[in-house]
């Protein structure tokens, strides 16, 4: 079992920044990749950024150049630095761990960007 605990969400004005953190615990040796997804009200959950154990990174087009995913293996923590936030970034952000074909999700953290 892998447990994921997110932190760092909140309310920010457009143009501002936030940093999300996700700490993994449990059977972390089974994790192949970690990342972030988000879900806006009335919309489907979508990929924001992912990073494999080998360091391969994938970003959604809508966040490229504004968001940066990073990982501290010593702390078993993945981060999402979000800059130049806009109201379209509002949503619940979920940490994700990929364990082979299985996904494990955190509880989510709310990010609200006011205009």
C-alpha positions, 0 to 999 in steps of 0.5 A: 500500500502507498499513502499520499498526503498533499499540502499547499493548496489555497487561495491566490490572486491571478498572477500569483504562485503556489507550491504543492507538496505530496509526501508518499509513504508505505510501499514506495519501492513499487512506485514507477512515477508520480504526478499531479492531476486536477479537476475543475468543477463540472469537468473531468480530472486531467493530467497536469504533470508527471515525472517517472523514476527515470526523470522523464517529465510530461506537462499538460500544454496549458501549464507548460512554462508556468508549472514545474514538477520536481521530486525529492527522493530522500523525502519521498516527496513530489512538488508542483511549483505553480507560477503565473496562476490564472482562474482557469487553474482553479480546481482540486489538485490530486497527487498520483502515484503509478504502481505498475498498472495501478493508480493511487490517489491522494485526498486532493487539495483545493487551489482557487485563483481569483481574478 
